[in-house]
Amino acid sequence: MAHVDPAVTGISPSATLPLAADESALPPFSVPVVLTEARPQTWIAVVVLVAAALYLYGVYRLRLRGDRWPIARTAAFVGAGLGSIASVTVTGIGTYDTTLLSVHMVQHMVLSMIAPIFLALGAPVTLALRTLIGAPRRWLLALVHSRYARFVTHPLVAFGLFVINPFVLYFTDLYRLSLENEFFHEFVHAHFLITGCVFFWPLLGLDPLPCRWPYPARGLLMVLSVPFHTVLGLTIMQSTTLLGGDWYPSLQLGWADPWADQKVAGGILWAGGEFVSVFMLGVLFFQWIRYAERETRRIDRELDRQDARRSSTAAQIASVGGGTEGAAQRVRSAGTTTWESWRR
């Protein structure tokens, strides 16, 4: 990728280049500007609103016919999942994502790790299968059980895509292209979200996906992803070159140092990856406990049914046995009476 190396080019951390974008007119990044610099007129805002409307309509359809849908799933999908996507794309965070690498890294973490977890916890595929009828339902089932879905959602394939993609983006010219080309920039957003969903969806396993591993294997896969984020974060922090080449220095931001900001960005990626991984492991452990409890109750019910069947069978045998013994007694009594009568 194109980098800026101060040892080779002579550009110091405080050096500035000609303006490369209108971002130089932005005020210093702070918490208030997340709201004041919001730009909701984007296609992402439309997609988020449509997804929320479809999900809520599905829940409404279920309730109309008397079925229940957990409120926690609705809150996870609409509130935490779609809400987190909106919070980093249509707010000031989305406005500054090509201005500060640290802001971009926050966006990266949310789109690739946080939002996919909550979207998966909302179980939208299950909701769709319970509300759709006819051809749409058959199409969805065919897609879910297709060879393509089976391949992409295989935990090892999803793991490879999840951990390799950031290295390919940040250590090639693709990251610079995402800064310069708006279409490719939005494509990277979608790519982050899709790869995150492909990785976390099978791990959580609420929807009927083809490949489901046992919980210990899922936890191991999550643990194995931690070193990759750590290595990537530390590499970015300790790098002597700037990601994006001269893009950030060319903005001539008097209130931001690209070199210091890159160290912050690497720290966000490192710490954020570990935090999300620990949270995900907690979710998996909780799911494992609930699964074990359900299995215990299921086994108890099966044992109770077996005991009931054995008791019923024993009662029937006893009843049949008692009837046979009574008939034999009556035959013996009748025979004795006939013999006595003949003797007389």
Backbone hydrogen bonds, N-H to C=O, Kabsch-Sander energy under -0.5 kcal/mol:
donor,donor_aa,acceptor,acceptor_aa,energy
3,H,1,M,-0.6
5,D,3,H,-0.6
8,V,5,D,-0.9
9,T,5,D,-3.0
10,G,6,P,-1.2
12,S,10,G,-0.6
15,A,12,S,-1.8
17,L,249,P,-1.3
24,S,21,A,-0.9
25,A,22,D,-2.0
26,L,23,E,-1.9
34,V,30,S,-0.6
34,V,31,V,-1.2
35,L,32,P,-1.4
36,T,32,P,-2.2
37,E,33,V,-2.2
38,A,35,L,-1.2
39,R,90,V,-1.5
42,T,40,P,-2.0
46,V,42,T,-1.3
47,V,43,W,-2.4
48,V,44,I,-2.6
49,L,45,A,-2.2
50,V,46,V,-2.6
51,A,47,V,-2.6
52,A,48,V,-2.4
53,A,49,L,-2.4
54,L,50,V,-2.6
55,Y,51,A,-2.2
56,L,52,A,-2.5
57,Y,53,A,-2.2
58,G,54,L,-2.1
59,V,55,Y,-2.1
60,Y,56,L,-2.3
61,R,57,Y,-2.4
62,L,58,G,-2.0
63,R,59,V,-2.1
64,L,60,Y,-2.0
65,R,61,R,-1.3
66,G,63,R,-1.3
67,D,62,L,-2.5
74,T,70,P,-1.5
75,A,71,I,-2.7
76,A,72,A,-2.2
77,F,73,R,-2.5
78,V,74,T,-2.5
79,G,74,T,-0.7
79,G,75,A,-0.7
80,A,75,A,-2.1
81,G,76,A,-2.6
82,L,77,F,-2.9
83,G,78,V,-0.9
84,S,80,A,-1.4
85,I,81,G,-1.6
86,A,82,L,-2.4
87,S,83,G,-2.1
88,V,84,S,-0.9
88,V,85,I,-0.8
89,T,85,I,-0.6
89,T,86,A,-0.9
90,V,86,A,-2.0
91,T,86,A,-0.6
92,G,34,V,-3.2
94,G,91,T,-0.7
95,T,91,T,-1.2
96,Y,92,G,-2.0
97,D,94,G,-0.6
99,T,96,Y,-1.5
100,L,96,Y,-2.2
104,H,100,L,-2.1
105,M,101,L,-2.2
106,V,102,S,-1.7
107,Q,103,V,-2.2
108,H,104,H,-2.7
109,M,105,M,-2.5
110,V,106,V,-2.2
111,L,107,Q,-2.6
112,S,108,H,-2.3
113,M,109,M,-1.9
114,I,109,M,-1.6
115,A,110,V,-3.0
117,I,113,M,-1.0
118,F,114,I,-1.6
119,L,115,A,-2.5
120,A,116,P,-2.3
121,L,117,I,-1.9
122,G,118,F,-1.0
123,A,120,A,-1.5
127,L,123,A,-1.8
128,A,124,P,-2.5
129,L,125,V,-2.4
130,R,126,T,-1.5
131,T,127,L,-1.0
131,T,128,A,-0.6
132,L,128,A,-3.0
137,R,133,I,-0.6
138,R,134,G,-1.8
139,W,135,A,-2.8
140,L,136,P,-2.2
141,L,137,R,-2.4
142,A,138,R,-2.4
143,L,139,W,-2.2
144,V,140,L,-2.7
145,H,141,L,-2.1
146,S,143,L,-1.2
150,R,146,S,-2.3
151,F,147,R,-2.2
152,V,148,Y,-2.9
153,T,149,A,-2.3
154,H,151,F,-1.0
158,A,154,H,-2.9
159,F,155,P,-2.2
160,G,156,L,-2.2
161,L,157,V,-2.3
162,F,158,A,-2.3
163,V,159,F,-2.2
164,I,160,G,-2.0
165,N,161,L,-1.7
167,F,163,V,-0.5
168,V,164,I,-2.1
169,L,165,N,-2.5
170,Y,166,P,-2.8
171,F,167,F,-1.8
172,T,169,L,-0.8
175,Y,169,L,-1.1
175,Y,172,T,-0.9
177,L,173,D,-2.1
178,S,174,L,-2.1
179,L,175,Y,-1.1
179,L,176,R,-0.5
180,E,176,R,-1.6
181,N,177,L,-2.8
182,E,180,E,-0.6
185,H,181,N,-2.2
186,E,182,E,-2.2
187,F,183,F,-2.1
188,V,184,F,-2.2
189,H,185,H,-1.4
190,A,186,E,-2.2
191,H,187,F,-2.5
192,F,188,V,-2.7
193,L,189,H,-2.1
194,I,190,A,-2.7
195,T,191,H,-2.5
196,G,192,F,-1.9
197,C,193,L,-2.3
198,V,194,I,-2.7
199,F,195,T,-1.6
200,F,196,G,-2.7
201,W,197,C,-2.5
203,L,199,F,-0.7
204,L,200,F,-2.3
205,G,201,W,-2.3
209,L,207,D,-2.2
212,R,210,P,-0.6
218,R,214,P,-2.0
219,G,215,Y,-2.6
220,L,216,P,-2.1
221,L,217,A,-2.2
222,M,218,R,-1.9
223,V,219,G,-2.2
224,L,220,L,-2.3
225,S,221,L,-0.8
225,S,222,M,-0.5
226,V,222,M,-0.6
226,V,223,V,-1.1
229,H,225,S,-1.3
230,T,226,V,-2.1
231,V,227,P,-2.9
232,L,228,F,-2.4
233,G,229,H,-2.7
234,L,230,T,-2.7
235,T,231,V,-2.4
236,I,232,L,-2.2
237,M,233,G,-2.3
238,Q,234,L,-2.4
239,S,235,T,-0.7
239,S,236,I,-0.5
242,L,4,V,-0.9
245,G,2,A,-0.5
245,G,242,L,-1.5
247,W,244,G,-1.6
250,S,246,D,-2.0
251,L,247,W,-0.6
251,L,248,Y,-1.1
252,Q,249,P,-1.5
254,G,252,Q,-0.8
256,A,253,L,-1.2
261,D,257,D,-2.8
262,Q,258,P,-1.9
263,K,259,W,-1.5
264,V,260,A,-1.9
265,A,261,D,-2.4
266,G,262,Q,-2.4
267,G,263,K,-2.1
268,I,264,V,-2.4
269,L,265,A,-2.2
270,W,266,G,-2.4
271,A,267,G,-2.9
272,G,268,I,-2.5
273,G,269,L,-1.7
274,E,270,W,-1.7
275,F,271,A,-2.5
276,V,272,G,-2.6
277,S,273,G,-1.9
278,V,274,E,-2.4
279,F,275,F,-2.3
280,M,276,V,-2.7
281,L,277,S,-2.4
282,G,278,V,-2.0
283,V,279,F,-2.1
284,L,280,M,-2.6
285,F,281,L,-2.4
286,F,282,G,-2.3
287,Q,283,V,-2.5
288,W,284,L,-2.5
289,I,285,F,-2.2
290,R,286,F,-2.2
291,Y,287,Q,-2.6
292,A,288,W,-2.5
293,E,289,I,-2.3
294,R,290,R,-2.4
295,E,291,Y,-2.5
296,T,292,A,-2.3
297,R,293,E,-2.3
298,R,294,R,-2.5
299,I,295,E,-2.6
300,D,296,T,-2.4
301,R,297,R,-2.4
302,E,298,R,-2.2
303,L,299,I,-2.6
304,D,300,D,-2.4
305,R,301,R,-2.4
306,Q,302,E,-2.4
307,D,303,L,-2.5
308,A,304,D,-2.5
309,R,305,R,-2.4
310,R,306,Q,-2.5
311,S,307,D,-2.6
312,S,308,A,-2.5
313,T,309,R,-2.6
314,A,310,R,-2.6
315,A,311,S,-2.3
316,Q,312,S,-2.3
317,I,313,T,-2.5
318,A,314,A,-2.6
319,S,315,A,-2.5
320,V,316,Q,-2.7
321,G,317,I,-2.9
322,G,318,A,-2.7
323,G,319,S,-2.0
324,T,320,V,-2.1
325,E,321,G,-2.3
326,G,322,G,-2.0
327,A,323,G,-2.1
328,A,324,T,-2.4
329,Q,325,E,-2.1
330,R,326,G,-2.1
331,V,327,A,-2.3
332,R,328,A,-2.5
333,S,329,Q,-2.4
334,A,330,R,-2.5
335,G,331,V,-2.4
336,T,332,R,-2.1
337,T,333,S,-2.1
338,T,334,A,-2.1
339,W,335,G,-2.1
340,E,336,T,-2.2
341,S,337,T,-2.2
342,W,338,T,-2.0
343,R,339,W,-2.1
344,R,340,E,-1.8
